[in-house]
Amino acid sequence: MKLTESMHTFISHFGEMGSRWGINRTVGQIYALLYLSKEPICADDISETLGFSRSNVSMGLKELDSWRLVRVKHFQKDRKEYYTVPEDVWEIFRTLVEERKKREIDPTLSMLRDVILAPKAAGEEYSREKMQEMHDLIEMLTGWYMDMQKVETERLVNLLKLGSKVYKLYEMKDKLTVITGGKKKEKSEK
């Protein structure tokens, strides 16, 4: 695959950002190449295009597979495995968030629950209070995340486009007056 200058820039940037996202540079660049590729690519072509060793590419693909970010395809009369990524950027985003939740948030919540439920030692009231605050915040955000996972993509996009308008609507709740009464239904006489 021949890379244009903009493709090279994109792939390099993903490599640089990879270390900030918790993956190495190679994995970030492999993913970026697969994301930009219209057709599935075999490991040999990835290696040749990016200038990485074949073993480095294999390890990178295994890492991406463990994150559920790549799909393997096979073609008739070809023993090689070809790799691609989901077309839908929202599917990619949802998968990344779910995997990060499993790897980072869930273990943290589990630890916080264990610590909070453990017998208290003398003098740790303040630290327990801080851990409870952190637990409650993460628990609330996790609940919100679980709700958002159920929302279909089109509605989620529309919700995100609302942006600060959602907060303005929330502020309006205190300004609205509920009018009680209204028309009473007449009872029919028997």
N, C-alpha and C positions, 0 to 999 in steps of 0.2 A: 504494500500500500504506500503510495507516495503522499507525503504530508505537505500541505501548503504552509505558508508562514503563520497564518492565523491558527491552524490546527496545531502546529508545533508550539505556539505560545500557550494555547489552551492546555495541551498535554503537559508542558513544563510547569505551568501554574498548578495543575492538579498534583503534580509530584511534590512541589514545594508545600502545598497546603496539606498534603497527606500526613506529614509528621505532626501538624497541629491538630489533625482530626484523629490521631491515634493509629494511623497506618504508615508504613514506610513509603518513601519516595517512589520506589519501583511499582508498588501496588497502586498508588495513585495514578501513575502514568499509564499503567496497563488499563485501568478502568477508564480513564479519559479516552484512550485510543478505541476501546470497545464501544464506548458511548458515541463516539463520532463516526464509527464505521457503519455503513449502510448494510453490509453483508457480514455474516459470521466470519471470524478469523481463527486460524489454527495457531497453536503455540509457536510453531516455527516462524510463521509470518509476523507474529507479535515480536518475537526475538529479533528478527531481521529489521523490522521497521524501527524499533526503539533502540536497537544496539545493545540489548541485554543478553546475558547468557541464557541458554535454554533452561537450565536448572533454576535460575532466578525467576524466569517467567513461570515455570511450573509451580514454584512455591507461591508466587504472587496470585496465580489463578486459584490455588487451593485456599488461600486467605480470602479471596473474593467470594469463593464458593461457600466458605464458612459463614460469611455475612449474608448469604443468599442473594448476592448481587449479580451473579452471572448465570447464564443458561448454557447448557451443553447441547450441541446439535451434531447429528451424524448424517452423512450423505452416502448414498448407495455407492458401492465399489470404492469406497475411501475409508481406510481404517483410522484416519486421524479424527480427533475431536475438535470441533469448531466451537468458538465461544461468541456469545452475544450478550447484550443486556436488555432489560425490558425497554420497550419503546416509550412507555408512558413515564414521564418525569415524576409524576405524582406517585406512581407505584414504587419507583426508586426511593423517593423521599420517605414514603410510609415504611418501606422495608428498613431503611437506615435508622429511622427513629425507633422502630420496634427492636431492632438488634441492639442499638445503644441502650434502650431501656432494659433489655435482658442482661446486658453485660455490665451496666453501670448503676442504673437506678434500682433494679430489683435487689441486688446484693446489699446496697446501701440501706434500703428500707428494711431488709431482713436483719441486718446488724443493729440498726436503730431499735427495732422492735425487741430484739433479744436484750439489748442493754437497758431499755426502758422497763422491761418486765423483770429484770434481775433485781435481787434484793439491794436496797439502797445502802451505801456506806455513809458513815457520818461525815458531814461537811461537804457533800456533793450536791446539795439542793440546787445551787446555781447552774452547775454543769448539766444536771438532769433536766432542768427547765430549758436550757439551750438545745439539748438533744431532742426534747419533746417538740420544741418549736420547729426544728429542722424536719423532724419526722412528719409533723402536721402539714408543713408546706409541701414537702415531696409527695405526701399522700394526696393532697388536694390537686396538685398538678398532674399526678398520675391518673386520678379520677377524670380530670378534664381531658387528658390525652385519650383515655379509653372511650370517652363519649365522642371525641372527634374522629377516632378510628372508624366509628360506625357511620359517620356522615359520608354520603357519596361525594365523589370528587367534585362534580359540578357545583353542588351546594356549598362545599367547603371553599371553593374558589370564590364564589359569590359572597360568602361570609367574610373572607379575608379582604375582599375588595371594599367592604363596608368600612374597614379600618376604624378610625376614631368616631365614625357616625354611631357605632354601637355604644360607645361610652356616652355620647350626647343623648342617645335614647335612654340610657340608664339614668342619667341625670334628670331627665324629664319626669321620671316616676314620682319624684318628690314634689313636682310642680302641678301634677294632675290632681284634680279634685274628683272624688267619687260622689256622684249624685245618687242619693238613695231615694227610694219611693218610686215615682213613675206611675204608670197606669196600673191600677189594681184590677185583677181579674174578677169579674162578677160571678158570684156563685149562683148557679141555677137553682131556682126554687122547685121543690117537688110538689 
